[in-house]
Amino acid sequence: MGKITQNLISKTRTNLVLQRSLAVLSLAIITGLLIICTNFQTSAVVNSKFRNVAYNISTSYSLGEKFIQKVHPLPSTLASWENKTNSGDYFDKITPTEVGYLIWSSFPVRVKIEIPTGINEQQAQLWVNNVLQSVQEWSVYLPLEVVEKAEIADIKIFRKAPPLQLEPNSKIPRARSALTSYETYTNNNILLHRFTILLSPSQTGEYAKAAARHEIGHALGIWGHSPLQTDVLYFSQVRKPPSISARDVNTLKRIYEQPTSLGW
């Protein structure tokens, strides 16, 4: 990465992507929007105000195939987490997918921050630093590692405008500030997943950092939104972006106590 990022750790892993027949599913989540794709892919779509979230669900598995879901041991960072303020959580707002909750079971989760193009080096450095800080904030609660090679990354983050969103009952597309999507694949007969995060270039400064913090929360498994403005996963952008709250971590911990087909 040159001057922008240094001392990144590279690893190698061979990924085997298994594609099968497309199966049509129906699932109403928050807005009830459903898009059918090839492979199992899901997107958390957020407009410029973090509103109107839509989850797009499809799968490469046949309808007759059953997903075996089991509980993974809690990662040590979450096992040792204690909320002494009794802040509660918003676990009831989290929606499991067709393969269960979006839980990582192999650590550290590898994150690739793509170098922005089309801007000068100073601007690119600032953007990378903002995203990197958000990664470091979440790494307190789940082990994360920034890597140099995109092909081994579990989460890839780009400075790129998400596709325009067409509002219900409107023909006028609207810009979105971020989009988080994932897909599943198999490696050695183990079901795995990986995420892609798009952060709009229109987000700068603290708002760019807040957008990254919010979307990384989705990528770590918080597949839903909080109703409180004091939480990072609040559904709308706020004037003063919050830090990761006890409620965010409480929710994350409860998610990692749930069964999933991922990692098995």
N, C-alpha and C positions, 0 to 999 in steps of 0.2 A: 504493500500500500504506500511505500515511500514515506514522505514526510507526514502524511495524515495520520496513519496509525502504525505503531511499531510493536515489536515483541509479541506478535500474535502467535498462538500455538496452532499448528496444523496437525491434523490427524487424517487417516485414510480409512475408508470403509466402503465396501462394495454393496451397492444398492441394486436389488432385483425388483423391477416393477412388473407386477402381474395384472394384466388387464383382462376382464371378462365381459360378459354381456351386460348391457345397460338394463337396469330394473327401474321401473317407475314407482316412485313413492309419493305419498302425500303427507304433509306435516304442517300444522299451523303453529308458528312460533311468533309471538308478539304481533307482527303485521299480517301473518298468514301468507306471506309471499313465498312461492315455490318455483324453483327453476331446476329442470332436469338436465344433468350433464353426463359426460362419460367419466368413469372412475368415481370414487367417493370424494366429493369436493363441497366445501361449505364456505360461505363468506359472511363475515359480519360487516355490514355496509353502514357507514356513518356519513351523514352529510355535514355541512360546514358547522352545524350546531350540535353534532352528536345525536341527532334525533332520527326517528323513522328507521330503526334497525331492521334489517331483513336477513334471515338465514336461508341460504339456498342449499337444498339437500339433494344428493343423488348417491347412488352406490354402484359398484361394479360387481356386486354379489347377486346371486339369484334370490328371488323372493322366498324360496323354500329353504335356503341356507340359514341356520341359526347361529347367532353369535354367542359364544361362551364368554360370560363376563365374570371376572374374579377381582378381588381386592388386592392391590399391591401394598407392600409395607410402606409406611409413611417415610419420606426422606427425612434425614436427621434434622434438617433445618426447620421443618414443620412440626416434627415430633416434639422438639424442644420449645416450640412457640407456646407462650401462655399470655392470654389477654387478661390482665389484672383489672382492667377498667369495666369489664362486663359490657362491652360495646354492642354485642350481638353480631348478626351477619345478614346477608341477603341471599342465602342459599336457595330460598324458595323461588328466586328469580332466575336461577340457572337451569338451563334446559339440556338434558342429556341427548346425545345424538343416537343414531342407529347402532353405533358400536359402543355406546355407553358414554361416560364422561371423558373429556379430552385430557387425559392424565399422562404425564411423562413418567416413565419408569426407569429410564437409563440416564444417568447423570455423569458429567454436566450436560445440560442442554446447550447445543452449539448454535451460536448466533453469528450470522454474517451481516455486517453493515456495509452495504454497497457504496462505493465512492460516487458522490453526485457528479454529474456532467453538466455542461452548459453554464456553469458559474465559475467564478475565480477561485483560486486555491484557498484564500482566506474564508470565503463564504462556505466552501465545502468543508473546511476544517471545523468551522463553527457548527454546522449541521451535524457532522459526525460526532462532535463532542456532546451535543445535546442528546442525541440518540444513545451514545455510550453511557452518559450519566443515568439515563432511564434504565438501561440494562443493569448497571451497577446497583441501582436502587432495588430492583427486583431480585438480584442475586443474593441479597440478604436472606431471602425466604426460600428460594430454590437455587441450586447450583447452576450457574450459567457461565459459558465460556465464549469469548469472541474468537472467531476463527477467520483465517484468511481465504480458504478455499470454499467457494460457494457449493461445490458438489458434495461436501460433507456436512453442510449446515442443516440443522433442524428448523431454524427460523431464519428467513432472509428478509432484510428490511431495505426498501428502496425509497429514494426521494423521487416520487413519480405521482402525477395526478391520477386518481382513480377514475374509471369510466364514469361518465355522467349518469345521474340517476333520474329516471322518469317517475315523477310523483303519481300516485293513484288519482285517477280522474283528471289528469292534466297531460297535455302534449308538450309541455315545456320542460326540458331536462334541466336538472340542477347540479351544481358542482358539489362534490363531497370532499371532506377534509382527510379522510382515511378509509382504508379498506383492508380487512384482515380475512384471509381465506386459508383453508387447509385441504389437504388431500391425504388419503390413506394409500398404503402400498404394503407389499409383503417382502420380507427378507428372511431367508431360511425358514419359511413357513410361519414367521412371526408377523402379526399385523402391527404396522407402525404408521406414524403420521408425520407430516411436516407442514409448516406454515409459511405464507408469504404476506408481508405487510407493505402496503403502499401508503406513504405519507405525502400529502399534497405539498408542492413547493410554496403554496400560498401561506402555509403555516410557518411562522418565524418566531425566534426568541423563545419566551416561556411557553407560547402556544404550541410550537413545534415539539418542545420537550414534553408538554402535557399530552399531546397526541400520541407520541411514541410510548409514553408511560401507560396510557389507556390501552393502546393496541397490543402492547406486550402482555398486559394483563389478560387479554383475550387469548393470546397465543400460549399462555401458561396454563390455560384451562378454565378461566372464568368466562364461560360462554353465555353471557347474559349481562344485565345492567342493574346497577343499584338505583334506588329511588331517592337517595340522599346526595346533596351537592358536596358533602364533605368527603365522599369516596371517589377514588380515582376512576372507578367504573361507573360513575354517574352517567346517565344517558345523554346529557347535553353538556356542551362546552360552557364553562363559567368564567366570569371576569378574572377571578383569582384562582388559578388551578391548584387543587389540593395535592398534598403528598400522599403516599400510600398510607391508608388508614388501618387501624386495628380491625375494622369491619372487613376491609379488603382481604386482609390476611386470614381472619377467621373464616371467611367464605372460601378462600383458597384451601385452607386446611380441611374443611368439611368435604370439598370436592375430592381431595386426594384420599379420603376415607371411603369413597364410593367404588363400586365395581366398574370395570371396563373390559372391553375386548382387546384394547391396545396393549402391546407388550407381551401378549400371550401367543 
